């Protein structure tokens, strides 16, 4: 878990799943949105291949 004050050093080769959980406690519903990233020497690389466009049904 990444948080302020965590002593872990992020290094190239690390893989992280960054996500947030949206909750509707009243209706007992939840949704998880996230992306997987590889830390590289030059920053990061998004590993997900799905488009990030908003889908309206």
Residue pairs with C-beta under 8 A, 6 or more apart in sequence:
2 8
2 10
2 16
2 18
10 39
11 39
12 39
12 40
12 41
13 38
13 39
14 38
14 39
15 36
15 37
15 38
15 39
15 47
16 36
16 37
16 39
17 34
17 35
17 36
18 34
18 35
18 36
18 37
19 32
19 33
19 34
19 35
20 32
20 33
20 34
21 30
21 31
21 32
22 30
22 31
22 32
22 33
23 29
23 30
24 30
35 46
35 47
35 48
36 46
36 47
36 48
37 44
37 45
37 46
37 47
38 44
38 45
38 47
